[in-house]
């Protein structure tokens, strides 16, 4: 088997495992999709205003749950980090 075939096989295995990990948290996936949609549809001005406002009770519960479950937190952060970081960069919130 060629080196390219082995690399492709390895990459397919990693993708399959990451997909299985995300499938373990259907509720987290739904919440993460909502968070991503919120960031993608919000204007920069809205994001700056939301950054300064206090967290809702629902957001505080979610944060508490993510703090108490490391695997759930990892899966959530892996899903939302890219889209959120890109929007924050576009809005000048991170260098």
VOBA-182655 format. One record per atom (N, C-alpha, C): residue in one letter; atom name; residue number from 1; x, y, z. Coordinates in steps of 0.001 Angstrom, whole numbers. Example, Ala and Ser with C-alpha at 12.3 -4.5 7.8 and 13.67 -1.06 7.14 Angstrom:
% VOBA-182655
  r   a    k       c1       c2       c3
  A   N    1    13190    -5690     7800
  A  CA    1    12300    -4500     7800
  A   C    1    13200    -3300     7800
  S   N    2    12850    -2250     7080
  S  CA    2    13670    -1060     7140
  S   C    2    12900       30     7870
This chain:
% VOBA-182655
  r   a    k       c1       c2       c3
  X   N    1      846    -1175        0
  X  CA    1        0        0        0
  X   C    1      891     1237        0
  X   N    2      548     2219     -798
  X  CA    2     1388     3411     -908
  X   C    2     1255     4303      319
  X   N    3     2206     5203      488
  X  CA    3     2180     6136     1608
  X   C    3      957     7033     1544
  X   N    4      561     7454      337
  X  CA    4     -622     8303      175
  X   C    4    -1874     7559      620
  X   N    5    -1983     6294      270
  X  CA    5    -3146     5492      667
  X   C    5    -3215     5361     2182
  X   N    6    -2063     5153     2822
  X  CA    6    -2028     5053     4277
  X   C    6    -2435     6366     4932
  X   N    7    -1970     7480     4376
  X  CA    7    -2332     8786     4922
  X   C    7    -3824     9042     4772
  X   N    8    -4381     8703     3617
  X  CA    8    -5817     8891     3397
  X   C    8    -6639     8008     4319
  X   N    9    -6185     6783     4513
  X  CA    9    -6869     5858     5413
  X   C    9    -6834     6387     6847
  X   N   10    -5692     6913     7254
  X  CA   10    -5570     7498     8589
  X   C   10    -6452     8713     8763
  X   N   11    -6481     9570     7757
  X  CA   11    -7337    10768     7828
  X   C   11    -8801    10386     7893
  X   N   12    -9206     9373     7140
  X  CA   12   -10597     8908     7169
  X   C   12   -10950     8372     8553
  X   N   13   -10011     7674     9176
  X  CA   13   -10243     7162    10527
  X   C   13   -10420     8271    11542
  X   N   14    -9597     9301    11454
  X  CA   14    -9709    10437    12362
  X   C   14   -11053    11139    12167
  X   N   15   -11449    11344    10923
  X  CA   15   -12741    11980    10660
  X   C   15   -13897    11143    11179
  X   N   16   -13819     9837    11029
  X  CA   16   -14879     8958    11514
  X   C   16   -14985     9031    13031
  X   N   17   -13839     9048    13707
  X  CA   17   -13851     9136    15162
  X   C   17   -14373    10482    15642
  X   N   18   -14013    11557    14966
  X  CA   18   -14499    12867    15393
  X   C   18   -15995    12975    15143
  X   N   19   -16484    12396    14066
  X  CA   19   -17926    12391    13817
  X   C   19   -18665    11585    14862
  X   N   20   -18094    10473    15304
  X  CA   20   -18717     9655    16339
  X   C   20   -18754    10412    17661
  X   N   21   -17700    11177    17958
  X  CA   21   -17677    11945    19200
  X   C   21   -18767    13012    19193
  X   N   22   -18965    13670    18069
  X  CA   22   -20009    14685    17996
  X   C   22   -21391    14072    18067
  X   N   23   -21559    12873    17552
  X  CA   23   -22851    12206    17587
  X   C   23   -23249    11838    19011
  X   N   24   -22285    11747    19923
  X  CA   24   -22572    11412    21316
  X   C   24   -23289    12542    22041
  X   N   25   -23283    13736    21510
  X  CA   25   -23854    14902    22172
  X   C   25   -24860    15615    21263
  X   N   26   -26006    15016    20973
  X  CA   26   -26946    15672    20052
  X   C   26   -27469    17005    20582
  X   N   27   -27706    17104    21888
  X  CA   27   -28177    18367    22453
  X   C   27   -27094    19432    22375
  X   N   28   -25840    19035    22646
  X  CA   28   -24727    19968    22545
  X   C   28   -24581    20461    21115
  X   N   29   -24757    19563    20154
  X  CA   29   -24658    19966    18755
  X   C   29   -25714    20998    18408
  X   N   30   -26916    20818    18921
  X  CA   30   -27995    21765    18661
  X   C   30   -27662    23134    19266
  X   N   31   -27173    23137    20492
  X  CA   31   -26811    24393    21153
  X   C   31   -25632    25044    20430
  X   N   32   -24641    24256    20063
  X  CA   32   -23474    24798    19359
  X   C   32   -23885    25410    18026
  X   N   33   -24792    24756    17317
  X  CA   33   -25281    25306    16047
  X   C   33   -25978    26646    16261
  X   N   34   -26736    26763    17362
  X  CA   34   -27404    28040    17667
  X   C   34   -26387    29130    17993
  X   N   35   -25349    28766    18733
  X  CA   35   -24305    29737    19079
  X   C   35   -23593    30198    17812
  X   N   36   -23261    29268    16947
  X  CA   36   -22592    29624    15688
  X   C   36   -23486    30531    14858
  X   N   37   -24769    30194    14758
  X  CA   37   -25711    31010    13992
  X   C   37   -25824    32414    14583
  X   N   38   -25834    32493    15909
  X  CA   38   -25913    33798    16584
  X   C   38   -24726    34676    16193
  X   N   39   -23542    34116    16211
  X  CA   39   -22352    34885    15859
  X   C   39   -22326    35244    14384
  X   N   40   -22723    34316    13529
  X  CA   40   -22669    34578    12097
  X   C   40   -23714    35598    11650
  X   N   41   -24849    35661    12331
  X  CA   41   -25908    36576    11909
  X   C   41   -25842    37932    12610
  X   N   42   -25062    38036    13673
  X  CA   42   -24975    39294    14428
  X   C   42   -24017    40265    13755
  X   N   43   -24336    41535    13888
  X  CA   43   -23417    42564    13420
  X   C   43   -22310    42734    14466
  X   N   44   -21248    43362    14067
  X  CA   44   -20148    43611    15010
  X   C   44   -20622    44472    16184
  X   N   45   -21471    45450    15892
  X  CA   45   -21986    46313    16951
  X   C   45   -22796    45504    17964
  X   N   46   -23597    44566    17484
  X  CA   46   -24379    43717    18387
  X   C   46   -23461    42855    19249
  X   N   47   -22420    42321    18659
  X  CA   47   -21496    41490    19430
  X   C   47   -20770    42302    20498
  X   N   48   -20364    43529    20161
  X  CA   48   -19716    44380    21162
  X   C   48   -20673    44675    22313
  X   N   49   -21943    44945    22005
  X  CA   49   -22933    45239    23043
  X   C   49   -23201    44002    23902
  X   N   50   -23303    42834    23282
  X  CA   50   -23563    41598    24026
  X   C   50   -22398    41224    24922
  X   N   51   -21217    41587    24493
  X  CA   51   -20013    41253    25271
  X   C   51   -20041    41928    26638
  X   N   52   -20613    43131    26694
  X  CA   52   -20647    43901    27935
  X   C   52   -21848    43555    28804
  X   N   53   -22866    42928    28241
  X  CA   53   -24084    42657    29005
  X   C   53   -23929    41391    29852
  X   N   54   -24682    41325    30978
  X  CA   54   -24598    40126    31826
  X   C   54   -25199    38902    31132
  X   N   55   -24737    37737    31528
  X  CA   55   -25193    36480    30947
  X   C   55   -26593    36130    31462
  X   N   56   -27409    35542    30587
  X  CA   56   -28738    35086    30995
  X   C   56   -28600    33855    31882
  X   N   57   -29683    33486    32549
  X  CA   57   -29668    32300    33401
  X   C   57   -29376    31050    32578
  X   N   58   -29938    30988    31378
  X  CA   58   -29713    29847    30492
  X   C   58   -28234    29749    30100
  X   N   59   -27620    30884    29765
  X  CA   59   -26198    30882    29416
  X   C   59   -25336    30474    30608
  X   N   60   -25707    30928    31797
  X  CA   60   -24954    30568    32992
  X   C   60   -25041    29071    33281
  X   N   61   -26219    28478    33054
  X  CA   61   -26370    27027    33242
  X   C   61   -25504    26263    32249
  X   N   62   -25500    26725    30989
  X  CA   62   -24684    26075    29965
  X   C   62   -23202    26168    30334
  X   N   63   -22772    27326    30775
  X  CA   63   -21369    27498    31176
  X   C   63   -21029    26566    32341
  X   N   64   -21928    26459    33309
  X  CA   64   -21713    25549    34435
  X   C   64   -21602    24102    33983
  X   N   65   -22461    23703    33046
  X  CA   65   -22412    22344    32518
  X   C   65   -21101    22091    31782
  X   N   66   -20663    23055    30991
  X  CA   66   -19406    22898    30254
  X   C   66   -18214    22841    31208
  X   N   67   -18284    23591    32308
  X  CA   67   -17193    23554    33286
  X   C   67   -17125    22219    34010
  X   N   68   -18279    21562    34173
  X  CA   68   -18306    20320    34942
  X   C   68   -18041    19070    34103
  X   N   69   -18083    19170    32778
  X  CA   69   -17896    17998    31912
  X   C   69   -16828    18321    30867
  X   N   70   -15635    17830    31099
  X  CA   70   -14505    18152    30227
  X   C   70   -14697    17630    28807
  X   N   71   -15266    16449    28645
  X  CA   71   -15472    15903    27296
  X   C   71   -16502    16710    26532
  X   N   72   -17572    17085    27204
  X  CA   72   -18604    17907    26573
  X   C   72   -18025    19265    26185
  X   N   73   -17240    19850    27091
  X  CA   73   -16614    21145    26820
  X   C   73   -15686    21056    25617
  X   N   74   -14900    20002    25540
  X  CA   74   -13981    19827    24415
  X   C   74   -14743    19714    23101
  X   N   75   -15798    18910    23085
  X  CA   75   -16587    18736    21867
  X   C   75   -17250    20056    21464
  X   N   76   -17773    20793    22442
  X  CA   76   -18420    22083    22170
  X   C   76   -17417    23085    21610
  X   N   77   -16280    23208    22265
  X  CA   77   -15271    24172    21837
  X   C   77   -14713    23817    20458
  X   N   78   -14520    22543    20192
  X  CA   78   -14031    22132    18877
  X   C   78   -15007    22526    17776
  X   N   79   -16288    22517    18087
  X  CA   79   -17288    22843    17072
  X   C   79   -17443    24348    16869
  X   N   80   -17428    25134    17948
  X  CA   80   -17740    26560    17820
  X   C   80   -16519    27467    17682
  X   N   81   -15345    26993    18025
  X  CA   81   -14168    27863    18091
  X   C   81   -13850    28549    16769
  X   N   82   -13827    27808    15688
  X  CA   82   -13470    28388    14387
  X   C   82   -14413    29496    13941
  X   N   83   -15722    29215    13860
  X  CA   83   -16652    30262    13410
  X   C   83   -16663    31492    14330
  X   N   84   -16592    31272    15641
  X  CA   84   -16616    32404    16570
  X   C   84   -15331    33217    16442
  X   N   85   -14195    32559    16393
  X  CA   85   -12924    33271    16279
  X   C   85   -12853    34074    14982
  X   N   86   -13344    33515    13885
  X  CA   86   -13351    34247    12617
  X   C   86   -14206    35506    12701
  X   N   87   -15389    35403    13313
  X  CA   87   -16272    36571    13428
  X   C   87   -15628    37614    14350
  X   N   88   -15062    37169    15456
  X  CA   88   -14416    38108    16374
  X   C   88   -13235    38795    15699
  X   N   89   -12488    38073    14897
  X  CA   89   -11379    38680    14156
  X   C   89   -11904    39723    13182
  X   N   90   -12967    39388    12448
  X  CA   90   -13568    40322    11498
  X   C   90   -14048    41601    12177
  X   N   91   -14511    41455    13426
  X  CA   91   -15052    42602    14161
  X   C   91   -13989    43349    14965
  X   N   92   -12737    42914    14898
  X  CA   92   -11670    43592    15621
  X   C   92   -11659    43296    17112
  X   N   93   -12290    42183    17505
  X  CA   93   -12334    41822    18927
  X   C   93   -11084    41068    19361
  X   N   94   -10393    40476    18392
  X  CA   94    -9113    39820    18669
  X   C   94    -8145    40254    17578
  X   N   95    -6855    40332    17901
  X  CA   95    -5884    40830    16908
  X   C   95    -5724    39933    15709
